[in-house]
Amino acid sequence: MEATESDPKEALRSAIRIMKESGGHAVKMEGGREVKDSIKRILNAGIPVMGHLGLTPQSIYKFGTYTVRAKEDEEAQQLKDDALMLERAGCFAIVLEKIPAKLAEEVAQSVSIPVIGIGAGNGVDGQVLVTHDMIGMTHEFNPRFLRRYMNLYEEMTSAFHQYGKDVKSGDFPNDSEQY
């Protein structure tokens, strides 16, 4: 589950609530040095934390766009520094999202905790692909890293249209579908 607050006290309250209400086993915190104190407070309370760097969807309004992150040297160095800081702070893993593959590989080699990529190349320890995207429930979202293994959107759309047609024609429910 995700905790997003940079205020350490509020972040801890949110993390505790997430754990209690969701049955989760950890929280994911987006950001680096700006959430360091929140991460430490959550970890000190015994809640495992996974870090998340690069494109951080929960903070999209800060950047205003879904473009690739850390293409420039300064931002890339900050991301590397933040990854090391997350490891030192006690995070059990890091998600790297939508960053150059070479940078992701460098980060993965520089830390001893698992690095999971989403749009970060194959030089990391593992991959994540959002289920709705992978099975094609979405159709307008088309980042380069997305590989669709099904086209469920077309199948669902066809099914919805057929259902509406059957209801309007009186074919649904038919005699065998009634009590």
Secondary structure, 3 states (H helix, E strand, C coil): CECCCCCHHHHHHHHHHHHHHHCCCCEEEECCHHHHHHHHHHHHCCCCEEEEEECCHHHHHHHCCCCCCCCCHHHHHHHHHHHHHHHHHCCCEEEEECCCHHHHHHHHHHCCCCEEEECCCCCCCEECCCHHHHCCCCCCCCCCCCCCCCCHHHHHHHHHHHHHHHHHHCCCCCHHHCC
